Amino acid sequence: MTDTANGRLRRQLAVLAGICCAAASLAGSPGSALSTMPQVDRPLTVLQMNLCNSGAATCYTGRAVDRAAAVIRAETPDIVTLNEICEDDVAALSRSLEAVSPGGTVLSDFEAAFSLRTGEKVRCRNGRFFGVGLLVHVNGPDPGHRRDGGRYQMQTRGEQRVWLCLYVKATVHACATHLALGANGVSLAQCRYLMDTAIPKMRALDETVPTVVGGDLNLGAVDALACLPPEYSRTDDGDVQHIMIGPGTRIGSSRTVDMRGATDHPGFVVKLRSQAA
């Protein structure tokens, strides 16, 4: 091959190499752009249920936990707030959530109610403690969490009501409660204590993550608004079950779920999004 032919071949190879590099760059550019774009905010799903599972109340059916497990499997919630449950129900429902949320971790906790008459913790018919519970699903291992909870100072006769919160590091503040029945002044005072004292103390650990409060408040919408801090928003099931959310998060949608006669309250599902979404 002559020097002229060699030079012509080198120029052709150089042009081809440039075309290939440009094509590779163009092919890679969409992926590069997507990799730098923020992910679309995924809705946070909250499920509130009152299972009437003590065995002592007339609404007890013995079927509520099985129905609750089925609802959890269908809804795959991130947070479950539970009222009128037995302590062992938390473990059973935690397993249901783990089964439909592989690769993550389900954090759970329980707070027992107290008897005004005996001063002791209330027990279910099966001998286990009775109260409120929380389930929180996180992606990956437990990032670290802290719990808080206890009895309200203001009470009415009978069962002494309690509250429970979990702070999951860099993820969420989640709280569950069940307020006094048939005594609006007491239930409203309990709600105000929770929203004005207990939750701000926990939020001081990290004010950047969402705050979610769920429960049977035994309050209508007007009274629930009376204990809602200005920066919070809320929704309800049309009756006494409420979800309250802190600043930085908004309610996307809400609906009730038929519990098929297993308990006297519907399930209540709420989808939350960040304010920026």
Short mmCIF file of the C-alpha atoms (twelve columns), coordinates in Angstrom:
data_MODEL
# 
_entry.id   MODEL 
# 
loop_
_atom_site.group_PDB 
_atom_site.id 
_atom_site.type_symbol 
_atom_site.label_atom_id 
_atom_site.label_alt_id 
_atom_site.label_comp_id 
_atom_site.label_asym_id 
_atom_site.label_seq_id 
_atom_site.Cartn_x 
_atom_site.Cartn_y 
_atom_site.Cartn_z 
_atom_site.pdbx_PDB_model_num 
ATOM 1   C CA . MET A 1   0.000   0.000   0.000  1 
ATOM 2   C CA . THR A 2   1.386   3.439   -0.943 1 
ATOM 3   C CA . ASP A 3   1.940   6.304   1.528  1 
ATOM 4   C CA . THR A 4   -0.994  8.119   -0.096 1 
ATOM 5   C CA . ALA A 5   -3.258  5.111   0.389  1 
ATOM 6   C CA . ASN A 6   -2.074  4.746   4.005  1 
ATOM 7   C CA . GLY A 7   -2.894  8.348   4.715  1 
ATOM 8   C CA . ARG A 8   -6.342  8.048   3.160  1 
ATOM 9   C CA . LEU A 9   -7.062  4.904   5.260  1 
ATOM 10  C CA . ARG A 10  -5.951  6.619   8.473  1 
ATOM 11  C CA . ARG A 11  -8.266  9.564   7.746  1 
ATOM 12  C CA . GLN A 12  -11.202 7.221   7.077  1 
ATOM 13  C CA . LEU A 13  -10.578 5.300   10.327 1 
ATOM 14  C CA . ALA A 14  -10.381 8.565   12.254 1 
ATOM 15  C CA . VAL A 15  -13.725 9.691   10.834 1 
ATOM 16  C CA . LEU A 16  -15.320 6.322   11.674 1 
ATOM 17  C CA . ALA A 17  -13.935 6.460   15.213 1 
ATOM 18  C CA . GLY A 18  -15.379 9.940   15.664 1 
ATOM 19  C CA . ILE A 19  -18.786 8.825   14.417 1 
ATOM 20  C CA . CYS A 20  -18.763 5.827   16.786 1 
ATOM 21  C CA . CYS A 21  -17.775 7.984   19.766 1 
ATOM 22  C CA . ALA A 22  -20.505 10.519  18.965 1 
ATOM 23  C CA . ALA A 23  -23.096 7.734   18.649 1 
ATOM 24  C CA . ALA A 24  -22.030 6.225   21.942 1 
ATOM 25  C CA . SER A 25  -22.247 9.627   23.585 1 
ATOM 26  C CA . LEU A 26  -25.750 10.223  22.220 1 
ATOM 27  C CA . ALA A 27  -26.890 6.753   23.227 1 
ATOM 28  C CA . GLY A 28  -25.621 7.322   26.742 1 
ATOM 29  C CA . SER A 29  -26.998 10.813  27.197 1 
ATOM 30  C CA . PRO A 30  -30.621 9.879   28.065 1 
ATOM 31  C CA . GLY A 31  -29.429 7.481   30.754 1 
ATOM 32  C CA . SER A 32  -27.071 10.070  32.131 1 
ATOM 33  C CA . ALA A 33  -29.822 12.667  32.232 1 
ATOM 34  C CA . LEU A 34  -32.226 10.279  33.985 1 
ATOM 35  C CA . SER A 35  -29.617 9.312   36.510 1 
ATOM 36  C CA . THR A 36  -29.306 12.922  37.633 1 
ATOM 37  C CA . MET A 37  -33.043 13.602  37.809 1 
ATOM 38  C CA . PRO A 38  -34.743 13.282  41.206 1 
ATOM 39  C CA . GLN A 39  -36.994 10.249  41.640 1 
ATOM 40  C CA . VAL A 40  -40.750 10.805  41.488 1 
ATOM 41  C CA . ASP A 41  -42.108 11.010  45.010 1 
ATOM 42  C CA . ARG A 42  -43.868 7.747   45.892 1 
ATOM 43  C CA . PRO A 43  -47.108 8.071   47.865 1 
ATOM 44  C CA . LEU A 44  -46.883 7.084   51.509 1 
ATOM 45  C CA . THR A 45  -49.782 4.756   52.371 1 
ATOM 46  C CA . VAL A 46  -51.289 4.873   55.869 1 
ATOM 47  C CA . LEU A 47  -53.823 2.319   57.099 1 
ATOM 48  C CA . GLN A 48  -55.879 2.910   60.260 1 
ATOM 49  C CA . MET A 49  -57.912 0.075   61.800 1 
ATOM 50  C CA . ASN A 50  -59.917 -0.422  65.003 1 
ATOM 51  C CA . LEU A 51  -60.209 -4.185  65.449 1 
ATOM 52  C CA . CYS A 52  -62.401 -4.433  68.575 1 
ATOM 53  C CA . ASN A 53  -60.421 -7.535  69.502 1 
ATOM 54  C CA . SER A 54  -60.444 -7.543  73.318 1 
ATOM 55  C CA . GLY A 55  -63.020 -10.312 73.476 1 
ATOM 56  C CA . ALA A 56  -65.042 -8.316  76.011 1 
ATOM 57  C CA . ALA A 57  -66.943 -5.846  73.802 1 
ATOM 58  C CA . THR A 58  -70.108 -6.697  71.891 1 
ATOM 59  C CA . CYS A 59  -68.361 -5.835  68.602 1 
ATOM 60  C CA . TYR A 60  -65.895 -8.715  69.075 1 
ATOM 61  C CA . THR A 61  -66.154 -11.385 66.356 1 
ATOM 62  C CA . GLY A 62  -62.870 -13.275 66.566 1 
ATOM 63  C CA . ARG A 63  -62.336 -12.577 62.847 1 
ATOM 64  C CA . ALA A 64  -60.855 -9.090  62.952 1 
ATOM 65  C CA . VAL A 65  -57.169 -10.011 62.863 1 
ATOM 66  C CA . ASP A 66  -57.608 -12.322 59.873 1 
ATOM 67  C CA . ARG A 67  -59.535 -9.620  58.037 1 
ATOM 68  C CA . ALA A 68  -56.918 -7.008  58.988 1 
ATOM 69  C CA . ALA A 69  -54.178 -9.268  57.625 1 
ATOM 70  C CA . ALA A 70  -56.070 -9.572  54.328 1 
ATOM 71  C CA . VAL A 71  -56.438 -5.776  54.111 1 
ATOM 72  C CA . ILE A 72  -52.705 -5.334  54.774 1 
ATOM 73  C CA . ARG A 73  -51.881 -7.795  52.006 1 
ATOM 74  C CA . ALA A 74  -54.175 -5.932  49.597 1 
ATOM 75  C CA . GLU A 75  -53.113 -2.372  50.497 1 
ATOM 76  C CA . THR A 76  -49.367 -2.907  51.243 1 
ATOM 77  C CA . PRO A 77  -49.257 0.105   53.592 1 
ATOM 78  C CA . ASP A 78  -46.126 1.861   54.822 1 
ATOM 79  C CA . ILE A 79  -47.685 2.699   58.201 1 
ATOM 80  C CA . VAL A 80  -50.442 0.860   60.085 1 
ATOM 81  C CA . THR A 81  -52.079 2.407   63.155 1 
ATOM 82  C CA . LEU A 82  -54.077 -0.047  65.279 1 
ATOM 83  C CA . ASN A 83  -56.711 0.397   67.985 1 
ATOM 84  C CA . GLU A 84  -58.399 -2.102  70.311 1 
ATOM 85  C CA . ILE A 85  -55.926 -4.885  69.695 1 
ATOM 86  C CA . CYS A 86  -54.202 -7.522  71.819 1 
ATOM 87  C CA . GLU A 87  -50.432 -7.421  72.171 1 
ATOM 88  C CA . ASP A 88  -49.942 -10.627 70.152 1 
ATOM 89  C CA . ASP A 89  -51.968 -9.158  67.271 1 
ATOM 90  C CA . VAL A 90  -49.041 -6.825  66.538 1 
ATOM 91  C CA . ALA A 91  -46.698 -9.721  65.766 1 
ATOM 92  C CA . ALA A 92  -49.303 -11.470 63.603 1 
ATOM 93  C CA . LEU A 93  -50.011 -8.359  61.529 1 
ATOM 94  C CA . SER A 94  -46.322 -7.510  61.326 1 
ATOM 95  C CA . ARG A 95  -45.746 -10.875 59.642 1 
ATOM 96  C CA . SER A 96  -48.489 -10.077 57.135 1 
ATOM 97  C CA . LEU A 97  -46.829 -6.786  56.247 1 
ATOM 98  C CA . GLU A 98  -43.402 -8.424  55.990 1 
ATOM 99  C CA . ALA A 99  -44.808 -11.008 53.583 1 
ATOM 100 C CA . VAL A 100 -45.926 -8.359  51.076 1 
ATOM 101 C CA . SER A 101 -42.916 -6.050  51.587 1 
ATOM 102 C CA . PRO A 102 -39.858 -8.216  50.828 1 
ATOM 103 C CA . GLY A 103 -36.437 -6.686  51.162 1 
ATOM 104 C CA . GLY A 104 -37.468 -4.245  53.863 1 
ATOM 105 C CA . THR A 105 -37.954 -4.173  57.617 1 
ATOM 106 C CA . VAL A 106 -41.179 -3.886  59.600 1 
ATOM 107 C CA . LEU A 107 -40.825 -2.058  62.906 1 
ATOM 108 C CA . SER A 108 -43.626 -2.616  65.387 1 
ATOM 109 C CA . ASP A 109 -44.626 -1.577  68.882 1 
ATOM 110 C CA . PHE A 110 -47.514 -1.731  71.345 1 
ATOM 111 C CA . GLU A 111 -48.843 0.370   74.236 1 
ATOM 112 C CA . ALA A 112 -51.260 -1.161  76.753 1 
ATOM 113 C CA . ALA A 113 -54.322 0.660   78.085 1 
ATOM 114 C CA . PHE A 114 -54.996 0.771   81.837 1 
ATOM 115 C CA . SER A 115 -58.005 0.076   84.023 1 
ATOM 116 C CA . LEU A 116 -59.154 2.974   86.195 1 
ATOM 117 C CA . ARG A 117 -60.650 0.512   88.679 1 
ATOM 118 C CA . THR A 118 -57.574 -1.667  89.229 1 
ATOM 119 C CA . GLY A 119 -54.747 0.572   88.033 1 
ATOM 120 C CA . GLU A 120 -53.410 -2.421  86.110 1 
ATOM 121 C CA . LYS A 121 -52.992 -2.902  82.383 1 
ATOM 122 C CA . VAL A 122 -56.161 -4.063  80.616 1 
ATOM 123 C CA . ARG A 123 -56.078 -7.642  79.347 1 
ATOM 124 C CA . CYS A 124 -57.825 -9.265  76.415 1 
ATOM 125 C CA . ARG A 125 -59.895 -12.403 76.843 1 
ATOM 126 C CA . ASN A 126 -56.833 -14.423 75.777 1 
ATOM 127 C CA . GLY A 127 -54.823 -12.991 78.688 1 
ATOM 128 C CA . ARG A 128 -52.619 -10.717 76.571 1 
ATOM 129 C CA . PHE A 129 -52.482 -6.970  77.156 1 
ATOM 130 C CA . PHE A 130 -54.977 -4.743  75.306 1 
ATOM 131 C CA . GLY A 131 -54.213 -1.383  73.701 1 
ATOM 132 C CA . VAL A 132 -52.876 0.343   70.592 1 
ATOM 133 C CA . GLY A 133 -50.193 -0.663  68.106 1 
ATOM 134 C CA . LEU A 134 -48.017 0.584   65.275 1 
ATOM 135 C CA . LEU A 135 -46.376 -0.996  62.240 1 
ATOM 136 C CA . VAL A 136 -43.880 0.945   60.100 1 
ATOM 137 C CA . HIS A 137 -42.315 -0.539  56.967 1 
ATOM 138 C CA . VAL A 138 -38.910 0.814   55.896 1 
ATOM 139 C CA . ASN A 139 -36.815 -0.097  52.872 1 
ATOM 140 C CA . GLY A 140 -33.691 -1.997  53.866 1 
ATOM 141 C CA . PRO A 141 -32.504 -2.585  57.441 1 
ATOM 142 C CA . ASP A 142 -33.707 -0.691  60.505 1 
ATOM 143 C CA . PRO A 143 -32.048 2.758   60.307 1 
ATOM 144 C CA . GLY A 144 -32.517 3.134   64.053 1 
ATOM 145 C CA . HIS A 145 -35.681 4.065   65.862 1 
ATOM 146 C CA . ARG A 146 -36.984 5.392   69.159 1 
ATOM 147 C CA . ARG A 147 -40.362 4.931   70.801 1 
ATOM 148 C CA . ASP A 148 -42.422 7.054   73.144 1 
ATOM 149 C CA . GLY A 149 -45.862 6.559   74.618 1 
ATOM 150 C CA . GLY A 150 -47.959 6.475   77.757 1 
ATOM 151 C CA . ARG A 151 -51.234 7.263   79.494 1 
ATOM 152 C CA . TYR A 152 -52.989 10.580  79.134 1 
ATOM 153 C CA . GLN A 153 -53.310 12.563  82.351 1 
ATOM 154 C CA . MET A 154 -56.919 13.463  81.561 1 
ATOM 155 C CA . GLN A 155 -59.195 10.401  81.619 1 
ATOM 156 C CA . THR A 156 -62.788 9.345   81.987 1 
ATOM 157 C CA . ARG A 157 -64.207 6.304   83.754 1 
ATOM 158 C CA . GLY A 158 -63.336 2.816   82.600 1 
ATOM 159 C CA . GLU A 159 -60.440 2.193   80.248 1 
ATOM 160 C CA . GLN A 160 -57.622 4.730   80.532 1 
ATOM 161 C CA . ARG A 161 -56.517 5.692   77.050 1 
ATOM 162 C CA . VAL A 162 -52.930 5.803   75.742 1 
ATOM 163 C CA . TRP A 163 -50.782 6.982   72.858 1 
ATOM 164 C CA . LEU A 164 -47.760 5.505   71.088 1 
ATOM 165 C CA . CYS A 165 -45.174 7.032   68.736 1 
ATOM 166 C CA . LEU A 166 -42.180 5.706   66.807 1 
ATOM 167 C CA . TYR A 167 -39.471 7.946   65.389 1 
ATOM 168 C CA . VAL A 168 -37.719 6.065   62.596 1 
ATOM 169 C CA . LYS A 169 -34.413 7.785   61.873 1 
ATOM 170 C CA . ALA A 170 -34.421 9.936   58.735 1 
ATOM 171 C CA . THR A 171 -37.793 8.396   57.749 1 
ATOM 172 C CA . VAL A 172 -40.920 9.289   59.742 1 
ATOM 173 C CA . HIS A 173 -42.589 10.112  63.051 1 
ATOM 174 C CA . ALA A 174 -45.586 7.752   63.303 1 
ATOM 175 C CA . CYS A 175 -48.134 7.824   66.125 1 
ATOM 176 C CA . ALA A 176 -51.261 5.850   67.060 1 
ATOM 177 C CA . THR A 177 -53.871 6.612   69.688 1 
ATOM 178 C CA . HIS A 178 -57.390 5.800   70.841 1 
ATOM 179 C CA . LEU A 179 -59.159 8.594   72.704 1 
ATOM 180 C CA . ALA A 180 -61.882 8.544   75.357 1 
ATOM 181 C CA . LEU A 181 -65.387 7.500   74.396 1 
ATOM 182 C CA . GLY A 182 -68.515 9.483   75.243 1 
ATOM 183 C CA . ALA A 183 -66.733 12.428  76.853 1 
ATOM 184 C CA . ASN A 184 -65.942 15.060  74.243 1 
ATOM 185 C CA . GLY A 185 -64.181 17.369  76.688 1 
ATOM 186 C CA . VAL A 186 -61.824 14.578  77.778 1 
ATOM 187 C CA . SER A 187 -61.128 13.244  74.280 1 
ATOM 188 C CA . LEU A 188 -60.455 16.777  73.042 1 
ATOM 189 C CA . ALA A 189 -58.063 17.412  75.955 1 
ATOM 190 C CA . GLN A 190 -56.279 14.148  75.165 1 
ATOM 191 C CA . CYS A 191 -55.988 15.125  71.527 1 
ATOM 192 C CA . ARG A 192 -54.566 18.515  72.420 1 
ATOM 193 C CA . TYR A 193 -51.972 16.937  74.718 1 
ATOM 194 C CA . LEU A 194 -50.886 14.563  71.972 1 
ATOM 195 C CA . MET A 195 -50.642 17.224  69.270 1 
ATOM 196 C CA . ASP A 196 -49.296 20.100  71.395 1 
ATOM 197 C CA . THR A 197 -46.976 18.297  73.838 1 
ATOM 198 C CA . ALA A 198 -46.132 14.674  73.051 1 
ATOM 199 C CA . ILE A 199 -45.569 14.968  69.313 1 
ATOM 200 C CA . PRO A 200 -43.549 18.233  69.375 1 
ATOM 201 C CA . LYS A 201 -41.211 16.594  71.887 1 
ATOM 202 C CA . MET A 202 -40.590 13.742  69.452 1 
ATOM 203 C CA . ARG A 203 -40.408 16.002  66.395 1 
ATOM 204 C CA . ALA A 204 -37.575 17.880  68.089 1 
ATOM 205 C CA . LEU A 205 -35.408 14.837  67.279 1 
ATOM 206 C CA . ASP A 206 -35.826 15.532  63.548 1 
ATOM 207 C CA . GLU A 207 -38.160 18.138  62.062 1 
ATOM 208 C CA . THR A 208 -37.327 17.219  58.455 1 
ATOM 209 C CA . VAL A 209 -39.271 13.939  58.230 1 
ATOM 210 C CA . PRO A 210 -43.056 13.461  57.900 1 
ATOM 211 C CA . THR A 211 -45.274 13.195  60.957 1 
ATOM 212 C CA . VAL A 212 -48.288 10.884  60.728 1 
ATOM 213 C CA . VAL A 213 -50.916 10.402  63.450 1 
ATOM 214 C CA . GLY A 214 -53.691 7.849   63.132 1 
ATOM 215 C CA . GLY A 215 -56.426 6.649   65.406 1 
ATOM 216 C CA . ASP A 216 -59.980 6.399   66.582 1 
ATOM 217 C CA . LEU A 217 -60.281 9.811   68.217 1 
ATOM 218 C CA . ASN A 218 -63.950 9.503   69.168 1 
ATOM 219 C CA . LEU A 219 -64.251 13.037  67.793 1 
ATOM 220 C CA . GLY A 220 -66.160 14.439  64.850 1 
ATOM 221 C CA . ALA A 221 -64.488 16.592  62.210 1 
ATOM 222 C CA . VAL A 222 -65.237 19.915  63.949 1 
ATOM 223 C CA . ASP A 223 -63.808 18.815  67.300 1 
ATOM 224 C CA . ALA A 224 -60.796 17.198  65.640 1 
ATOM 225 C CA . LEU A 225 -60.017 20.515  63.965 1 
ATOM 226 C CA . ALA A 226 -60.019 22.136  67.402 1 
ATOM 227 C CA . CYS A 227 -56.928 20.144  68.411 1 
ATOM 228 C CA . LEU A 228 -55.135 20.377  65.060 1 
ATOM 229 C CA . PRO A 229 -52.014 22.600  65.073 1 
ATOM 230 C CA . PRO A 230 -52.064 25.297  62.365 1 
ATOM 231 C CA . GLU A 231 -49.369 23.673  60.243 1 
ATOM 232 C CA . TYR A 232 -51.084 20.256  60.221 1 
ATOM 233 C CA . SER A 233 -53.810 18.861  57.975 1 
ATOM 234 C CA . ARG A 234 -56.266 16.008  58.512 1 
ATOM 235 C CA . THR A 235 -58.847 13.730  56.986 1 
ATOM 236 C CA . ASP A 236 -61.366 11.286  58.425 1 
ATOM 237 C CA . ASP A 237 -63.460 8.263   57.511 1 
ATOM 238 C CA . GLY A 238 -66.715 10.207  57.849 1 
ATOM 239 C CA . ASP A 239 -66.944 9.203   61.487 1 
ATOM 240 C CA . VAL A 240 -64.386 9.007   64.320 1 
ATOM 241 C CA . GLN A 241 -61.221 7.651   62.671 1 
ATOM 242 C CA . HIS A 242 -58.736 10.354  61.665 1 
ATOM 243 C CA . ILE A 243 -55.337 10.731  60.037 1 
ATOM 244 C CA . MET A 244 -53.404 13.900  60.903 1 
ATOM 245 C CA . ILE A 245 -50.220 14.854  59.079 1 
ATOM 246 C CA . GLY A 246 -47.493 17.348  59.851 1 
ATOM 247 C CA . PRO A 247 -45.838 20.060  57.754 1 
ATOM 248 C CA . GLY A 248 -44.165 19.129  54.479 1 
ATOM 249 C CA . THR A 249 -46.706 16.425  53.612 1 
ATOM 250 C CA . ARG A 250 -50.107 16.611  51.943 1 
ATOM 251 C CA . ILE A 251 -53.078 14.271  51.666 1 
ATOM 252 C CA . GLY A 252 -53.397 12.787  48.206 1 
ATOM 253 C CA . SER A 253 -56.484 10.609  48.632 1 
ATOM 254 C CA . SER A 254 -58.469 8.703   51.251 1 
ATOM 255 C CA . ARG A 255 -61.067 5.932   51.283 1 
ATOM 256 C CA . THR A 256 -62.622 3.387   53.596 1 
ATOM 257 C CA . VAL A 257 -62.164 -0.386  53.329 1 
ATOM 258 C CA . ASP A 258 -64.947 -2.856  54.099 1 
ATOM 259 C CA . MET A 259 -63.981 -5.042  57.078 1 
ATOM 260 C CA . ARG A 260 -66.838 -7.443  56.202 1 
ATOM 261 C CA . GLY A 261 -68.421 -7.415  59.642 1 
ATOM 262 C CA . ALA A 262 -65.219 -8.504  61.419 1 
ATOM 263 C CA . THR A 263 -65.227 -5.297  63.514 1 
ATOM 264 C CA . ASP A 264 -67.482 -2.279  63.981 1 
ATOM 265 C CA . HIS A 265 -65.235 0.208   62.122 1 
ATOM 266 C CA . PRO A 266 -64.131 0.274   58.485 1 
ATOM 267 C CA . GLY A 267 -60.480 0.267   57.580 1 
ATOM 268 C CA . PHE A 268 -59.269 3.720   56.561 1 
ATOM 269 C CA . VAL A 269 -56.589 4.159   53.877 1 
ATOM 270 C CA . VAL A 270 -54.876 7.485   53.208 1 
ATOM 271 C CA . LYS A 271 -52.255 8.256   50.544 1 
ATOM 272 C CA . LEU A 272 -49.782 10.995  51.423 1 
ATOM 273 C CA . ARG A 273 -47.343 12.933  49.248 1 
ATOM 274 C CA . SER A 274 -44.655 15.482  49.969 1 
ATOM 275 C CA . GLN A 275 -45.631 19.109  49.418 1 
ATOM 276 C CA . ALA A 276 -43.039 19.310  46.636 1 
ATOM 277 C CA . ALA A 277 -44.588 16.448  44.626 1 
# 
